[in-house]
Amino acid sequence: MPEIILLAVCVALFAKYLMLNAPFVPTHKVDLQRIGDMVEHYDIKRLVDLGSGNGRIIGYLAKRFPERNFAGIEIAPLLFSLTKIRFWRMKKIKIILGSVFNHGWRDYDAIFVFWMPKAFEKKIEKIKQRLIQGQVVISYAFPIPGLSDHLVEKNVEVKQLPIYVYKI
Ligand SMILES: C[S@@+](CC[C@H](N)C(=O)[O-])C[C@H]1O[C@@H](n2cnc3c(N)ncnc32)[C@H](O)[C@@H]1O
């Protein structure tokens, strides 16, 4: 019995270590069109949502751009499973279980993030190491402090959250 408790504590600590400061809050539906317009404007063909939650972003984008490829990486098994079931027939959507830092980002020409500022503060060096030249980074709601030199657009609409676009 004490072994089981010890194991549970270790699993919980490991999960906390891997988790970003990014609790599950989906992107507002009202902002989906603006994000889609950015995918169009920057001619993005393969996008990954880092921490894809319930798949709202990639589901919307895959419907709007059926010929393009979208992926989501999600650490929470329940959200991963629900999303996997939701999109099981959609060949252009790939859902991956695990931490965003345990999977490559190089296969994508764009990255979407909806993380809290604290997550950026803690992980900025890791993020920078993983980005490659030419990639577009779309950050919903919050700017990415360490990438300010790469900022190409700050999209602001009345009563909507800002969206920041970086080109590496
Ligand atoms: C703010 S929600 C954004 C959900 C989705 N991207 C959207 O915009 O609707 C952040 C998501 O990141 C996930 N997450 C947190 N840390 C993660 C990590 N290290 N690797 C993968 N996903 C993570 C959370 O479980 C949560 O679903």
The ligand as an SDF file (V2000), in Angstrom:
LIG
                    3D

 27 29  0  0  0  0  0  0  0  0999 V2000
   -5.4240   27.4390  -22.4040 C   0  0  0  0  0  0  0  0  0  0  0  0
   -5.7100   25.7610  -22.9450 S   0  0  0  0  0  0  0  0  0  0  0  0
   -5.7670   26.0160  -24.7050 C   0  0  0  0  0  0  0  0  0  0  0  0
   -6.5640   24.9890  -25.4580 C   0  0  0  0  0  0  0  0  0  0  0  0
   -6.5930   25.1770  -26.9830 C   0  0  0  0  0  0  0  0  0  0  0  0
   -5.2790   25.3990  -27.5160 N   0  0  0  0  0  0  0  0  0  0  0  0
   -7.4760   26.3290  -27.3770 C   0  0  0  0  0  0  0  0  0  0  0  0
   -6.9280   27.3990  -27.6950 O   0  0  0  0  0  0  0  0  0  0  0  0
   -8.7130   26.1900  -27.3730 O   0  0  0  0  0  0  0  0  0  0  0  0
   -4.0730   25.0410  -22.6760 C   0  0  0  0  0  0  0  0  0  0  0  0
   -4.0000   23.5260  -22.8700 C   0  0  0  0  0  0  0  0  0  0  0  0
   -2.6300   23.1240  -22.7530 O   0  0  0  0  0  0  0  0  0  0  0  0
   -2.5680   21.8490  -22.1300 C   0  0  0  0  0  0  0  0  0  0  0  0
   -1.1930   21.6870  -21.6000 N   0  0  0  0  0  0  0  0  0  0  0  0
   -0.6470   22.2370  -20.4830 C   0  0  0  0  0  0  0  0  0  0  0  0
    0.6540   21.8720  -20.3700 N   0  0  0  0  0  0  0  0  0  0  0  0
    0.9300   21.0860  -21.4600 C   0  0  0  0  0  0  0  0  0  0  0  0
    2.1090   20.4200  -21.9190 C   0  0  0  0  0  0  0  0  0  0  0  0
    3.2810   20.5100  -21.2520 N   0  0  0  0  0  0  0  0  0  0  0  0
    2.0330   19.7070  -23.0680 N   0  0  0  0  0  0  0  0  0  0  0  0
    0.8610   19.6200  -23.7710 C   0  0  0  0  0  0  0  0  0  0  0  0
   -0.2800   20.2240  -23.3880 N   0  0  0  0  0  0  0  0  0  0  0  0
   -0.2460   20.9660  -22.2510 C   0  0  0  0  0  0  0  0  0  0  0  0
   -3.6670   21.9190  -21.0810 C   0  0  0  0  0  0  0  0  0  0  0  0
   -4.0840   20.6180  -20.6970 O   0  0  0  0  0  0  0  0  0  0  0  0
   -4.7520   22.6980  -21.8270 C   0  0  0  0  0  0  0  0  0  0  0  0
   -5.6330   21.8320  -22.5110 O   0  0  0  0  0  0  0  0  0  0  0  0
  1  2  1  0
  2  3  1  0
  2 10  1  0
  3  4  1  0
  4  5  1  0
  5  6  1  0
  5  7  1  0
  7  8  2  0
  7  9  1  0
 10 11  1  0
 11 12  1  0
 11 26  1  0
 12 13  1  0
 13 14  1  0
 13 24  1  0
 14 15  1  0
 14 23  1  0
 15 16  2  0
 16 17  1  0
 17 18  1  0
 17 23  2  0
 18 19  1  0
 18 20  2  0
 20 21  1  0
 21 22  2  0
 22 23  1  0
 24 25  1  0
 24 26  1  0
 26 27  1  0
M  CHG  2   2   1   9  -1
M  END
$$$$
